[in-house]
Amino acid sequence: MDWIKIVHLLCVMGWMTSIFAVPRALIYWKREYERLGAFGPLGDLTIRLYRFSAGLGVIALGTGLWLGGLWGMPGWVWLKLALVLLLAGHYAWTGRLVLRARRGVFTESDRYLRIFNEISVFGVIAILWVVVAKPF
């Protein structure tokens, strides 16, 4: 079971990196696009980071469900899963922004993207609390 936890934690860390980094990268990509008037290297990097971490997120979800099953799916695991699905929704919305940016459509302001970026922090804090406190 320890190796499942290790894989789970590694994939979660990779996915979290993207959850925090991609919305921020969109801000810089938008500025680069305005400066160059074309798709530049920052856009390519952002797309690659998003795609790679999507795979990590899938592996993290799979190993998390595996671990939850081994533990008998207690209540706190269901709560964690619900919070992870909310965070996955945030990630999917980020993907929508990335796809639009790829077409050169940047309608969100820098401020919106900064706030959007910080929302995920609250989700991660909630998930960490559930995992550590195991409230039920």
ZATORDREN-167778 format. One record per atom (N, C-alpha, C, O): residue number from 1; residue in three letters; atom name; y, x negated, z. Coordinates in nm, 2 decimals, m for minus. Last residue first. Example, Ala and Ser with C-alpha at 12.3 -4.5 7.8 and 13.67 -1.06 7.14 Angstrom:
BEGIN
ATOM;num;residu;atome;Y;X;Z
ATOM;2;Ser;N;m0.22;m1.28;0.71
ATOM;2;Ser;CA;m0.11;m1.37;0.71
ATOM;2;Ser;C;0.00;m1.29;0.79
ATOM;2;Ser;O;0.11;m1.34;0.80
ATOM;1;Ala;N;m0.57;m1.32;0.78
ATOM;1;Ala;CA;m0.45;m1.23;0.78
ATOM;1;Ala;C;m0.33;m1.32;0.78
ATOM;1;Ala;O;m0.33;m1.42;0.85
This chain:
BEGIN
ATOM;num;residu;atome;Y;X;Z
ATOM;136;Phe;N;1.25;1.47;0.99
ATOM;136;Phe;CA;1.14;1.57;1.01
ATOM;136;Phe;C;1.03;1.53;0.93
ATOM;136;Phe;O;0.92;1.60;0.93
ATOM;135;Pro;N;1.42;1.24;0.96
ATOM;135;Pro;CA;1.46;1.35;1.05
ATOM;135;Pro;C;1.35;1.46;1.08
ATOM;135;Pro;O;1.36;1.53;1.18
ATOM;134;Lys;N;1.41;0.95;0.92
ATOM;134;Lys;CA;1.30;1.04;0.91
ATOM;134;Lys;C;1.32;1.16;1.00
ATOM;134;Lys;O;1.24;1.18;1.09
ATOM;133;Ala;N;1.59;0.74;0.93
ATOM;133;Ala;CA;1.58;0.83;1.05
ATOM;133;Ala;C;1.46;0.92;1.04
ATOM;133;Ala;O;1.41;0.96;1.15
ATOM;132;Val;N;1.54;0.60;0.68
ATOM;132;Val;CA;1.54;0.53;0.81
ATOM;132;Val;C;1.52;0.62;0.93
ATOM;132;Val;O;1.44;0.60;1.02
ATOM;131;Val;N;1.55;0.80;0.49
ATOM;131;Val;CA;1.44;0.70;0.49
ATOM;131;Val;C;1.43;0.64;0.63
ATOM;131;Val;O;1.32;0.62;0.68
ATOM;130;Val;N;1.79;0.93;0.54
ATOM;130;Val;CA;1.67;1.00;0.55
ATOM;130;Val;C;1.55;0.91;0.56
ATOM;130;Val;O;1.46;0.93;0.64
ATOM;129;Trp;N;1.97;0.71;0.50
ATOM;129;Trp;CA;1.96;0.78;0.63
ATOM;129;Trp;C;1.83;0.85;0.64
ATOM;129;Trp;O;1.76;0.84;0.75
ATOM;128;Leu;N;1.93;0.66;0.22
ATOM;128;Leu;CA;1.90;0.56;0.32
ATOM;128;Leu;C;1.88;0.62;0.46
ATOM;128;Leu;O;1.79;0.58;0.54
ATOM;127;Ile;N;2.03;0.91;0.12
ATOM;127;Ile;CA;1.89;0.87;0.10
ATOM;127;Ile;C;1.85;0.77;0.20
ATOM;127;Ile;O;1.74;0.78;0.26
ATOM;126;Ala;N;2.30;0.88;0.20
ATOM;126;Ala;CA;2.22;0.99;0.24
ATOM;126;Ala;C;2.07;0.96;0.23
ATOM;126;Ala;O;1.99;0.99;0.32
ATOM;125;Ile;N;2.38;0.65;0.05
ATOM;125;Ile;CA;2.38;0.65;0.20
ATOM;125;Ile;C;2.30;0.76;0.26
ATOM;125;Ile;O;2.23;0.74;0.35
ATOM;124;Val;N;2.35;0.75;m0.21
ATOM;124;Val;CA;2.26;0.64;m0.16
ATOM;124;Val;C;2.26;0.64;m0.01
ATOM;124;Val;O;2.16;0.61;0.05
ATOM;123;Gly;N;2.55;0.95;m0.21
ATOM;123;Gly;CA;2.41;0.99;m0.23
ATOM;123;Gly;C;2.31;0.88;m0.18
ATOM;123;Gly;O;2.21;0.91;m0.12
ATOM;122;Phe;N;2.78;0.79;m0.18
ATOM;122;Phe;CA;2.74;0.89;m0.08
ATOM;122;Phe;C;2.60;0.94;m0.09
ATOM;122;Phe;O;2.53;0.96;0.01
ATOM;121;Val;N;2.77;0.65;m0.42
ATOM;121;Val;CA;2.75;0.58;m0.29
ATOM;121;Val;C;2.72;0.67;m0.18
ATOM;121;Val;O;2.63;0.64;m0.10
ATOM;120;Ser;N;2.83;0.83;m0.62
ATOM;120;Ser;CA;2.69;0.78;m0.60
ATOM;120;Ser;C;2.67;0.71;m0.47
ATOM;120;Ser;O;2.55;0.71;m0.42
ATOM;119;Ile;N;3.10;0.85;m0.60
ATOM;119;Ile;CA;3.02;0.96;m0.56
ATOM;119;Ile;C;2.88;0.92;m0.53
ATOM;119;Ile;O;2.81;0.96;m0.44
ATOM;118;Glu;N;3.21;0.63;m0.72
ATOM;118;Glu;CA;3.20;0.63;m0.58
ATOM;118;Glu;C;3.11;0.74;m0.53
ATOM;118;Glu;O;3.06;0.73;m0.42
ATOM;117;Asn;N;3.22;0.69;m0.99
ATOM;117;Asn;CA;3.14;0.58;m0.95
ATOM;117;Asn;C;3.11;0.58;m0.80
ATOM;117;Asn;O;3.00;0.55;m0.75
ATOM;116;Phe;N;3.40;0.90;m0.99
ATOM;116;Phe;CA;3.26;0.93;m1.03
ATOM;116;Phe;C;3.17;0.82;m0.99
ATOM;116;Phe;O;3.06;0.84;m0.94
ATOM;115;Ile;N;3.63;0.75;m0.93
ATOM;115;Ile;CA;3.58;0.85;m0.84
ATOM;115;Ile;C;3.43;0.88;m0.87
ATOM;115;Ile;O;3.35;0.89;m0.77
ATOM;114;Arg;N;3.64;0.59;m1.17
ATOM;114;Arg;CA;3.63;0.53;m1.04
ATOM;114;Arg;C;3.57;0.62;m0.93
ATOM;114;Arg;O;3.49;0.59;m0.86
ATOM;113;Leu;N;3.66;0.79;m1.37
ATOM;113;Leu;CA;3.54;0.71;m1.37
ATOM;113;Leu;C;3.53;0.63;m1.23
ATOM;113;Leu;O;3.41;0.61;m1.19
ATOM;112;Tyr;N;3.91;0.90;m1.30
ATOM;112;Tyr;CA;3.80;0.98;m1.29
ATOM;112;Tyr;C;3.67;0.90;m1.28
ATOM;112;Tyr;O;3.58;0.93;m1.21
ATOM;111;Arg;N;4.07;0.67;m1.34
ATOM;111;Arg;CA;4.06;0.72;m1.21
ATOM;111;Arg;C;3.94;0.81;m1.20
ATOM;111;Arg;O;3.87;0.80;m1.10
ATOM;110;Asp;N;4.05;0.64;m1.62
ATOM;110;Asp;CA;4.00;0.53;m1.53
ATOM;110;Asp;C;3.98;0.58;m1.39
ATOM;110;Asp;O;3.88;0.55;m1.32
ATOM;109;Ser;N;3.95;0.95;m1.76
ATOM;109;Ser;CA;4.05;0.85;m1.72
ATOM;109;Ser;C;3.98;0.75;m1.64
ATOM;109;Ser;O;3.87;0.77;m1.59
ATOM;108;Glu;N;3.75;1.05;m2.04
ATOM;108;Glu;CA;3.77;1.04;m1.89
ATOM;108;Glu;C;3.87;0.93;m1.86
ATOM;108;Glu;O;3.87;0.82;m1.93
ATOM;107;Thr;N;3.71;1.02;m2.31
ATOM;107;Thr;CA;3.80;1.12;m2.27
ATOM;107;Thr;C;3.84;1.11;m2.12
ATOM;107;Thr;O;3.94;1.16;m2.07
ATOM;106;Phe;N;3.62;0.83;m2.55
ATOM;106;Phe;CA;3.65;0.80;m2.40
ATOM;106;Phe;C;3.75;0.90;m2.36
ATOM;106;Phe;O;3.87;0.88;m2.37
ATOM;105;Val;N;3.42;0.78;m2.80
ATOM;105;Val;CA;3.49;0.89;m2.74
ATOM;105;Val;C;3.50;0.86;m2.59
ATOM;105;Val;O;3.40;0.85;m2.52
ATOM;104;Gly;N;3.27;0.61;m2.95
ATOM;104;Gly;CA;3.41;0.58;m2.94
ATOM;104;Gly;C;3.49;0.69;m2.88
ATOM;104;Gly;O;3.61;0.69;m2.89
ATOM;103;Arg;N;3.00;0.64;m2.94
ATOM;103;Arg;CA;3.07;0.70;m3.05
ATOM;103;Arg;C;3.22;0.68;m3.05
ATOM;103;Arg;O;3.29;0.72;m3.15
ATOM;102;Arg;N;2.96;0.53;m2.69
ATOM;102;Arg;CA;2.90;0.46;m2.81
ATOM;102;Arg;C;2.96;0.51;m2.94
ATOM;102;Arg;O;2.97;0.44;m3.04
ATOM;101;Ala;N;3.07;0.72;m2.53
ATOM;101;Ala;CA;3.14;0.60;m2.55
ATOM;101;Ala;C;3.09;0.52;m2.67
ATOM;101;Ala;O;3.17;0.46;m2.74
ATOM;100;Arg;N;2.86;0.91;m2.54
ATOM;100;Arg;CA;2.99;0.94;m2.60
ATOM;100;Arg;C;3.07;0.82;m2.62
ATOM;100;Arg;O;3.14;0.81;m2.72
ATOM;99;Leu;N;2.66;0.76;m2.40
ATOM;99;Leu;CA;2.64;0.81;m2.54
ATOM;99;Leu;C;2.77;0.84;m2.61
ATOM;99;Leu;O;2.79;0.81;m2.73
ATOM;98;Val;N;2.79;0.74;m2.15
ATOM;98;Val;CA;2.76;0.62;m2.23
ATOM;98;Val;C;2.74;0.65;m2.38
ATOM;98;Val;O;2.78;0.59;m2.47
ATOM;97;Leu;N;2.80;1.00;m2.06
ATOM;97;Leu;CA;2.93;0.93;m2.08
ATOM;97;Leu;C;2.90;0.80;m2.17
ATOM;97;Leu;O;2.99;0.77;m2.26
ATOM;96;Arg;N;2.53;1.05;m2.04
ATOM;96;Arg;CA;2.61;1.13;m2.14
ATOM;96;Arg;C;2.74;1.06;m2.17
ATOM;96;Arg;O;2.78;1.05;m2.28
ATOM;95;Gly;N;2.47;0.87;m1.84
ATOM;95;Gly;CA;2.41;0.85;m1.97
ATOM;95;Gly;C;2.49;0.93;m2.08
ATOM;95;Gly;O;2.50;0.88;m2.19
ATOM;94;Thr;N;2.60;1.00;m1.63
ATOM;94;Thr;CA;2.64;0.87;m1.67
ATOM;94;Thr;C;2.59;0.84;m1.81
ATOM;94;Thr;O;2.67;0.79;m1.90
ATOM;93;Trp;N;2.43;1.22;m1.61
ATOM;93;Trp;CA;2.57;1.24;m1.65
ATOM;93;Trp;C;2.63;1.11;m1.70
ATOM;93;Trp;O;2.71;1.11;m1.79
ATOM;92;Ala;N;2.20;1.08;m1.51
ATOM;92;Ala;CA;2.20;1.15;m1.65
ATOM;92;Ala;C;2.34;1.18;m1.70
ATOM;92;Ala;O;2.36;1.16;m1.82
ATOM;91;Tyr;N;2.30;1.01;m1.26
ATOM;91;Tyr;CA;2.27;0.90;m1.36
ATOM;91;Tyr;C;2.26;0.96;m1.50
ATOM;91;Tyr;O;2.30;0.90;m1.60
ATOM;90;His;N;2.32;1.26;m1.15
ATOM;90;His;CA;2.44;1.17;m1.16
ATOM;90;His;C;2.42;1.07;m1.27
ATOM;90;His;O;2.51;1.04;m1.35
ATOM;89;Gly;N;2.05;1.32;m1.15
ATOM;89;Gly;CA;2.15;1.40;m1.22
ATOM;89;Gly;C;2.28;1.33;m1.25
ATOM;89;Gly;O;2.33;1.34;m1.36
ATOM;88;Ala;N;1.97;1.13;m0.97
ATOM;88;Ala;CA;1.92;1.12;m1.11
ATOM;88;Ala;C;2.01;1.20;m1.20
ATOM;88;Ala;O;2.03;1.17;m1.31
ATOM;87;Leu;N;2.08;1.23;m0.74
ATOM;87;Leu;CA;2.13;1.10;m0.79
ATOM;87;Leu;C;2.08;1.08;m0.93
ATOM;87;Leu;O;2.16;1.02;m1.01
ATOM;86;Leu;N;1.92;1.46;m0.72
ATOM;86;Leu;CA;2.06;1.47;m0.74
ATOM;86;Leu;C;2.12;1.35;m0.79
ATOM;86;Leu;O;2.21;1.35;m0.88
ATOM;85;Leu;N;1.67;1.33;m0.68
ATOM;85;Leu;CA;1.69;1.41;m0.80
ATOM;85;Leu;C;1.84;1.44;m0.83
ATOM;85;Leu;O;1.88;1.44;m0.94
ATOM;84;Val;N;1.72;1.22;m0.43
ATOM;84;Val;CA;1.70;1.13;m0.55
ATOM;84;Val;C;1.72;1.21;m0.68
ATOM;84;Val;O;1.77;1.15;m0.77
ATOM;83;Leu;N;1.73;1.45;m0.28
ATOM;83;Leu;CA;1.85;1.37;m0.29
ATOM;83;Leu;C;1.84;1.27;m0.41
ATOM;83;Leu;O;1.94;1.25;m0.48
ATOM;82;Ala;N;1.46;1.54;m0.31
ATOM;82;Ala;CA;1.57;1.62;m0.35
ATOM;82;Ala;C;1.70;1.54;m0.37
ATOM;82;Ala;O;1.77;1.56;m0.47
ATOM;81;Leu;N;1.33;1.32;m0.19
ATOM;81;Leu;CA;1.31;1.35;m0.33
ATOM;81;Leu;C;1.42;1.44;m0.39
ATOM;81;Leu;O;1.47;1.42;m0.50
ATOM;80;Lys;N;1.42;1.34;0.07
ATOM;80;Lys;CA;1.45;1.22;0.00
ATOM;80;Lys;C;1.44;1.25;m0.15
ATOM;80;Lys;O;1.52;1.21;m0.23
ATOM;79;Leu;N;1.29;1.59;0.13
ATOM;79;Leu;CA;1.44;1.58;0.14
ATOM;79;Leu;C;1.49;1.46;0.06
ATOM;79;Leu;O;1.58;1.46;m0.02
ATOM;78;Trp;N;1.03;1.51;0.11
ATOM;78;Trp;CA;1.08;1.61;0.02
ATOM;78;Trp;C;1.23;1.61;0.02
ATOM;78;Trp;O;1.29;1.63;m0.09
ATOM;77;Val;N;1.02;1.32;0.32
ATOM;77;Val;CA;0.99;1.27;0.18
ATOM;77;Val;C;1.05;1.38;0.08
ATOM;77;Val;O;1.10;1.34;m0.02
ATOM;76;Trp;N;1.05;1.48;0.54
ATOM;76;Trp;CA;1.16;1.38;0.51
ATOM;76;Trp;C;1.14;1.33;0.36
ATOM;76;Trp;O;1.24;1.30;0.30
ATOM;75;Gly;N;0.80;1.62;0.56
ATOM;75;Gly;CA;0.93;1.69;0.52
ATOM;75;Gly;C;1.04;1.59;0.48
ATOM;75;Gly;O;1.12;1.62;0.38
ATOM;74;Pro;N;0.54;1.43;0.40
ATOM;74;Pro;CA;0.61;1.49;0.52
ATOM;74;Pro;C;0.74;1.54;0.47
ATOM;74;Pro;O;0.79;1.51;0.36
ATOM;73;Met;N;0.31;1.36;0.22
ATOM;73;Met;CA;0.43;1.43;0.18
ATOM;73;Met;C;0.50;1.50;0.30
ATOM;73;Met;O;0.51;1.62;0.30
ATOM;72;Gly;N;0.11;1.18;0.30
ATOM;72;Gly;CA;0.09;1.32;0.31
ATOM;72;Gly;C;0.21;1.41;0.29
ATOM;72;Gly;O;0.21;1.53;0.33
ATOM;71;Trp;N;0.13;0.92;0.23
ATOM;71;Trp;CA;0.18;0.96;0.36
ATOM;71;Trp;C;0.16;1.11;0.39
ATOM;71;Trp;O;0.19;1.15;0.50
ATOM;70;Leu;N;0.05;0.92;m0.03
ATOM;70;Leu;CA;m0.03;0.85;0.07
ATOM;70;Leu;C;0.01;0.88;0.21
ATOM;70;Leu;O;m0.08;0.88;0.30
ATOM;69;Gly;N;0.27;1.06;m0.14
ATOM;69;Gly;CA;0.13;1.12;m0.14
ATOM;69;Gly;C;0.04;1.05;m0.04
ATOM;69;Gly;O;m0.04;1.12;0.03
ATOM;68;Gly;N;0.47;0.87;m0.11
ATOM;68;Gly;CA;0.48;1.00;m0.04
ATOM;68;Gly;C;0.35;1.07;m0.03
ATOM;68;Gly;O;0.31;1.13;0.07
ATOM;67;Leu;N;0.37;0.68;m0.29
ATOM;67;Leu;CA;0.38;0.65;m0.15
ATOM;67;Leu;C;0.39;0.78;m0.07
ATOM;67;Leu;O;0.32;0.79;0.04
ATOM;66;Trp;N;0.40;0.83;m0.53
ATOM;66;Trp;CA;0.27;0.77;m0.49
ATOM;66;Trp;C;0.27;0.74;m0.34
ATOM;66;Trp;O;0.17;0.78;m0.27
ATOM;65;Leu;N;0.67;0.87;m0.53
ATOM;65;Leu;CA;0.58;0.98;m0.52
ATOM;65;Leu;C;0.44;0.94;m0.48
ATOM;65;Leu;O;0.37;1.01;m0.40
ATOM;64;Gly;N;0.75;0.60;m0.56
ATOM;64;Gly;CA;0.79;0.68;m0.45
ATOM;64;Gly;C;0.70;0.80;m0.42
ATOM;64;Gly;O;0.67;0.83;m0.31
ATOM;63;Thr;N;0.64;0.54;m0.81
ATOM;63;Thr;CA;0.59;0.47;m0.69
ATOM;63;Thr;C;0.63;0.54;m0.56
ATOM;63;Thr;O;0.56;0.54;m0.46
ATOM;62;Gly;N;0.80;0.72;m0.97
ATOM;62;Gly;CA;0.66;0.72;m0.97
ATOM;62;Gly;C;0.60;0.66;m0.84
ATOM;62;Gly;O;0.51;0.72;m0.78
ATOM;61;Leu;N;1.06;0.63;m0.91
ATOM;61;Leu;CA;1.02;0.76;m0.88
ATOM;61;Leu;C;0.87;0.78;m0.87
ATOM;61;Leu;O;0.82;0.84;m0.78
ATOM;60;Ala;N;1.05;0.36;m1.01
ATOM;60;Ala;CA;1.08;0.39;m0.87
ATOM;60;Ala;C;1.04;0.53;m0.83
ATOM;60;Ala;O;0.98;0.55;m0.72
ATOM;59;Ile;N;1.00;0.41;m1.28
ATOM;59;Ile;CA;0.89;0.34;m1.20
ATOM;59;Ile;C;0.92;0.37;m1.05
ATOM;59;Ile;O;0.83;0.39;m0.98
ATOM;58;Val;N;1.24;0.54;m1.34
ATOM;58;Val;CA;1.11;0.61;m1.36
ATOM;58;Val;C;1.00;0.55;m1.28
ATOM;58;Val;O;0.93;0.62;m1.21
ATOM;57;Gly;N;1.42;0.33;m1.29
ATOM;57;Gly;CA;1.43;0.45;m1.22
ATOM;57;Gly;C;1.30;0.53;m1.23
ATOM;57;Gly;O;1.26;0.59;m1.13
ATOM;56;Leu;N;1.34;0.14;m1.48
ATOM;56;Leu;CA;1.32;0.11;m1.34
ATOM;56;Leu;C;1.33;0.23;m1.26
ATOM;56;Leu;O;1.25;0.25;m1.16
ATOM;55;Gly;N;1.43;0.28;m1.71
ATOM;55;Gly;CA;1.29;0.25;m1.69
ATOM;55;Gly;C;1.26;0.22;m1.55
ATOM;55;Gly;O;1.15;0.26;m1.49
ATOM;54;Ala;N;1.70;0.27;m1.66
ATOM;54;Ala;CA;1.63;0.40;m1.67
ATOM;54;Ala;C;1.48;0.39;m1.65
ATOM;54;Ala;O;1.42;0.46;m1.58
ATOM;53;Ser;N;1.76;0.01;m1.68
ATOM;53;Ser;CA;1.75;0.06;m1.55
ATOM;53;Ser;C;1.69;0.20;m1.55
ATOM;53;Ser;O;1.64;0.25;m1.45
ATOM;52;Phe;N;1.77;m0.02;m1.96
ATOM;52;Phe;CA;1.67;m0.10;m1.88
ATOM;52;Phe;C;1.65;m0.03;m1.75
ATOM;52;Phe;O;1.54;m0.02;m1.70
ATOM;51;Arg;N;1.98;0.15;m2.03
ATOM;51;Arg;CA;1.84;0.18;m2.08
ATOM;51;Arg;C;1.74;0.11;m1.99
ATOM;51;Arg;O;1.64;0.17;m1.95
ATOM;50;Tyr;N;2.20;0.03;m1.90
ATOM;50;Tyr;CA;2.17;0.17;m1.87
ATOM;50;Tyr;C;2.02;0.20;m1.91
ATOM;50;Tyr;O;1.94;0.25;m1.84
ATOM;49;Leu;N;2.20;m0.22;m2.02
ATOM;49;Leu;CA;2.19;m0.21;m1.87
ATOM;49;Leu;C;2.14;m0.07;m1.84
ATOM;49;Leu;O;2.05;m0.05;m1.76
ATOM;48;Arg;N;2.26;m0.15;m2.29
ATOM;48;Arg;CA;2.13;m0.22;m2.25
ATOM;48;Arg;C;2.10;m0.21;m2.10
ATOM;48;Arg;O;1.99;m0.19;m2.06
ATOM;47;Ile;N;2.51;m0.04;m2.26
ATOM;47;Ile;CA;2.40;0.04;m2.31
ATOM;47;Ile;C;2.27;m0.02;m2.27
ATOM;47;Ile;O;2.18;0.05;m2.23
ATOM;46;Thr;N;2.66;m0.26;m2.17
ATOM;46;Thr;CA;2.65;m0.14;m2.09
ATOM;46;Thr;C;2.53;m0.06;m2.13
ATOM;46;Thr;O;2.46;0.00;m2.05
ATOM;45;Leu;N;2.63;m0.44;m2.38
ATOM;45;Leu;CA;2.58;m0.48;m2.25
ATOM;45;Leu;C;2.56;m0.35;m2.17
ATOM;45;Leu;O;2.46;m0.34;m2.10
ATOM;44;Asp;N;2.77;m0.30;m2.58
ATOM;44;Asp;CA;2.63;m0.33;m2.60
ATOM;44;Asp;C;2.57;m0.37;m2.47
ATOM;44;Asp;O;2.46;m0.32;m2.44
ATOM;43;Gly;N;3.03;m0.30;m2.46
ATOM;43;Gly;CA;2.96;m0.17;m2.49
ATOM;43;Gly;C;2.81;m0.20;m2.51
ATOM;43;Gly;O;2.73;m0.12;m2.45
ATOM;42;Leu;N;3.09;m0.56;m2.47
ATOM;42;Leu;CA;3.08;m0.50;m2.34
ATOM;42;Leu;C;3.00;m0.36;m2.35
ATOM;42;Leu;O;2.93;m0.33;m2.27
ATOM;41;Pro;N;3.12;m0.63;m2.74
ATOM;41;Pro;CA;3.00;m0.68;m2.67
ATOM;41;Pro;C;2.98;m0.61;m2.53
ATOM;41;Pro;O;2.87;m0.60;m2.48
ATOM;40;Gly;N;3.25;m0.33;m2.90
ATOM;40;Gly;CA;3.25;m0.47;m2.87
ATOM;40;Gly;C;3.13;m0.51;m2.79
ATOM;40;Gly;O;3.04;m0.42;m2.76
ATOM;39;Phe;N;3.36;m0.11;m3.15
ATOM;39;Phe;CA;3.25;m0.13;m3.05
ATOM;39;Phe;C;3.24;m0.28;m3.03
ATOM;39;Phe;O;3.21;m0.36;m3.12
ATOM;38;Ala;N;3.72;m0.11;m3.18
ATOM;38;Ala;CA;3.58;m0.11;m3.23
ATOM;38;Ala;C;3.49;m0.13;m3.12
ATOM;38;Ala;O;3.53;m0.16;m3.00
ATOM;37;Gly;N;3.97;m0.17;m3.09
ATOM;37;Gly;CA;3.96;m0.06;m3.19
ATOM;37;Gly;C;3.82;m0.05;m3.25
ATOM;37;Gly;O;3.80;0.02;m3.35
ATOM;36;Leu;N;4.03;m0.36;m2.90
ATOM;36;Leu;CA;3.97;m0.40;m3.03
ATOM;36;Leu;C;3.97;m0.29;m3.14
ATOM;36;Leu;O;3.97;m0.32;m3.26
ATOM;35;Arg;N;4.16;m0.21;m2.70
ATOM;35;Arg;CA;4.22;m0.34;m2.75
ATOM;35;Arg;C;4.16;m0.37;m2.89
ATOM;35;Arg;O;4.24;m0.42;m2.97
ATOM;34;Glu;N;4.00;0.01;m2.66
ATOM;34;Glu;CA;4.14;0.03;m2.70
ATOM;34;Glu;C;4.20;m0.09;m2.75
ATOM;34;Glu;O;4.29;m0.09;m2.84
ATOM;33;Tyr;N;3.76;m0.12;m2.60
ATOM;33;Tyr;CA;3.77;m0.04;m2.72
ATOM;33;Tyr;C;3.91;m0.02;m2.76
ATOM;33;Tyr;O;3.94;m0.02;m2.88
ATOM;32;Glu;N;3.84;m0.23;m2.35
ATOM;32;Glu;CA;3.80;m0.32;m2.46
ATOM;32;Glu;C;3.81;m0.25;m2.60
ATOM;32;Glu;O;3.86;m0.30;m2.70
ATOM;31;Arg;N;3.87;0.00;m2.20
ATOM;31;Arg;CA;3.99;m0.09;m2.22
ATOM;31;Arg;C;3.96;m0.18;m2.34
ATOM;31;Arg;O;4.05;m0.21;m2.42
ATOM;30;Lys;N;3.61;0.09;m2.21
ATOM;30;Lys;CA;3.72;0.18;m2.26
ATOM;30;Lys;C;3.84;0.09;m2.29
ATOM;30;Lys;O;3.90;0.10;m2.40
ATOM;29;Trp;N;3.48;m0.11;m2.07
ATOM;29;Trp;CA;3.45;m0.08;m2.21
ATOM;29;Trp;C;3.56;0.00;m2.28
ATOM;29;Trp;O;3.59;m0.03;m2.39
ATOM;28;Tyr;N;3.59;m0.08;m1.82
ATOM;28;Tyr;CA;3.62;m0.20;m1.89
ATOM;28;Tyr;C;3.59;m0.19;m2.04
ATOM;28;Tyr;O;3.66;m0.24;m2.13
ATOM;27;Ile;N;3.47;0.17;m1.76
ATOM;27;Ile;CA;3.62;0.15;m1.75
ATOM;27;Ile;C;3.66;0.03;m1.83
ATOM;27;Ile;O;3.76;0.04;m1.91
ATOM;26;Leu;N;3.20;0.12;m1.78
ATOM;26;Leu;CA;3.27;0.22;m1.88
ATOM;26;Leu;C;3.42;0.20;m1.88
ATOM;26;Leu;O;3.49;0.22;m1.98
ATOM;25;Ala;N;3.15;m0.03;m1.56
ATOM;25;Ala;CA;3.15;m0.10;m1.69
ATOM;25;Ala;C;3.22;m0.01;m1.80
ATOM;25;Ala;O;3.28;m0.06;m1.89
ATOM;24;Arg;N;3.14;0.17;m1.37
ATOM;24;Arg;CA;3.25;0.07;m1.37
ATOM;24;Arg;C;3.26;0.00;m1.50
ATOM;24;Arg;O;3.37;m0.03;m1.55
ATOM;23;Pro;N;2.91;0.31;m1.45
ATOM;23;Pro;CA;3.04;0.37;m1.45
ATOM;23;Pro;C;3.16;0.28;m1.45
ATOM;23;Pro;O;3.26;0.30;m1.51
ATOM;22;Val;N;2.73;0.08;m1.41
ATOM;22;Val;CA;2.75;0.14;m1.55
ATOM;22;Val;C;2.88;0.22;m1.55
ATOM;22;Val;O;2.96;0.20;m1.64
ATOM;21;Ala;N;2.70;0.00;m1.14
ATOM;21;Ala;CA;2.77;m0.09;m1.24
ATOM;21;Ala;C;2.81;m0.01;m1.37
ATOM;21;Ala;O;2.91;m0.04;m1.42
ATOM;20;Phe;N;2.56;0.19;m0.98
ATOM;20;Phe;CA;2.69;0.14;m0.94
ATOM;20;Phe;C;2.77;0.07;m1.05
ATOM;20;Phe;O;2.89;0.08;m1.06
ATOM;19;Ile;N;2.33;0.23;m1.13
ATOM;19;Ile;CA;2.41;0.34;m1.09
ATOM;19;Ile;C;2.55;0.31;m1.05
ATOM;19;Ile;O;2.64;0.38;m1.07
ATOM;18;Ser;N;2.24;m0.04;m1.15
ATOM;18;Ser;CA;2.30;0.03;m1.27
ATOM;18;Ser;C;2.38;0.15;m1.23
ATOM;18;Ser;O;2.48;0.18;m1.29
ATOM;17;Thr;N;2.16;m0.08;m0.89
ATOM;17;Thr;CA;2.26;m0.17;m0.95
ATOM;17;Thr;C;2.32;m0.10;m1.07
ATOM;17;Thr;O;2.44;m0.11;m1.09
ATOM;16;Met;N;1.96;0.11;m0.86
ATOM;16;Met;CA;2.09;0.13;m0.79
ATOM;16;Met;C;2.20;0.04;m0.85
ATOM;16;Met;O;2.32;0.07;m0.86
ATOM;15;Trp;N;1.76;0.00;m1.02
ATOM;15;Trp;CA;1.82;0.13;m1.06
ATOM;15;Trp;C;1.96;0.15;m0.99
ATOM;15;Trp;O;2.05;0.19;m1.06
ATOM;14;Gly;N;1.70;m0.23;m0.87
ATOM;14;Gly;CA;1.75;m0.24;m1.01
ATOM;14;Gly;C;1.82;m0.11;m1.05
ATOM;14;Gly;O;1.92;m0.12;m1.12
ATOM;13;Met;N;1.62;m0.11;m0.63
ATOM;13;Met;CA;1.73;m0.20;m0.63
ATOM;13;Met;C;1.79;m0.21;m0.77
ATOM;13;Met;O;1.91;m0.21;m0.79
ATOM;12;Val;N;1.39;0.04;m0.72
ATOM;12;Val;CA;1.51;0.11;m0.66
ATOM;12;Val;C;1.63;0.02;m0.67
ATOM;12;Val;O;1.74;0.07;m0.70
ATOM;11;Cys;N;1.23;m0.18;m0.79
ATOM;11;Cys;CA;1.28;m0.09;m0.89
ATOM;11;Cys;C;1.40;m0.01;m0.85
ATOM;11;Cys;O;1.49;0.02;m0.92
ATOM;10;Leu;N;1.18;m0.29;m0.54
ATOM;10;Leu;CA;1.24;m0.37;m0.65
ATOM;10;Leu;C;1.30;m0.28;m0.75
ATOM;10;Leu;O;1.41;m0.30;m0.80
ATOM;9;Leu;N;1.06;m0.08;m0.40
ATOM;9;Leu;CA;1.19;m0.13;m0.36
ATOM;9;Leu;C;1.26;m0.21;m0.47
ATOM;9;Leu;O;1.38;m0.20;m0.48
ATOM;8;His;N;0.82;m0.04;m0.55
ATOM;8;His;CA;0.92;0.07;m0.53
ATOM;8;His;C;1.06;0.01;m0.50
ATOM;8;His;O;1.16;0.05;m0.56
ATOM;7;Val;N;0.70;m0.29;m0.52
ATOM;7;Val;CA;0.74;m0.25;m0.65
ATOM;7;Val;C;0.84;m0.14;m0.64
ATOM;7;Val;O;0.94;m0.14;m0.72
ATOM;6;Ile;N;0.66;m0.27;m0.24
ATOM;6;Ile;CA;0.74;m0.38;m0.30
ATOM;6;Ile;C;0.79;m0.34;m0.44
ATOM;6;Ile;O;0.91;m0.36;m0.47
ATOM;5;Lys;N;0.50;m0.05;m0.21
ATOM;5;Lys;CA;0.63;m0.05;m0.15
ATOM;5;Lys;C;0.72;m0.16;m0.21
ATOM;5;Lys;O;0.84;m0.13;m0.24
ATOM;4;Ile;N;0.28;m0.15;m0.34
ATOM;4;Ile;CA;0.34;m0.03;m0.40
ATOM;4;Ile;C;0.49;m0.02;m0.34
ATOM;4;Ile;O;0.58;0.01;m0.41
ATOM;3;Trp;N;0.20;m0.35;m0.17
ATOM;3;Trp;CA;0.25;m0.39;m0.31
ATOM;3;Trp;C;0.32;m0.27;m0.37
ATOM;3;Trp;O;0.41;m0.29;m0.45
ATOM;2;Asp;N;0.12;m0.21;0.06
ATOM;2;Asp;CA;0.24;m0.29;0.06
ATOM;2;Asp;C;0.29;m0.33;m0.08
ATOM;2;Asp;O;0.41;m0.33;m0.10
ATOM;1;Met;N;m0.12;m0.08;0.00
ATOM;1;Met;CA;0.00;0.00;0.00
ATOM;1;Met;C;0.13;m0.09;0.00
ATOM;1;Met;O;0.23;m0.04;m0.05
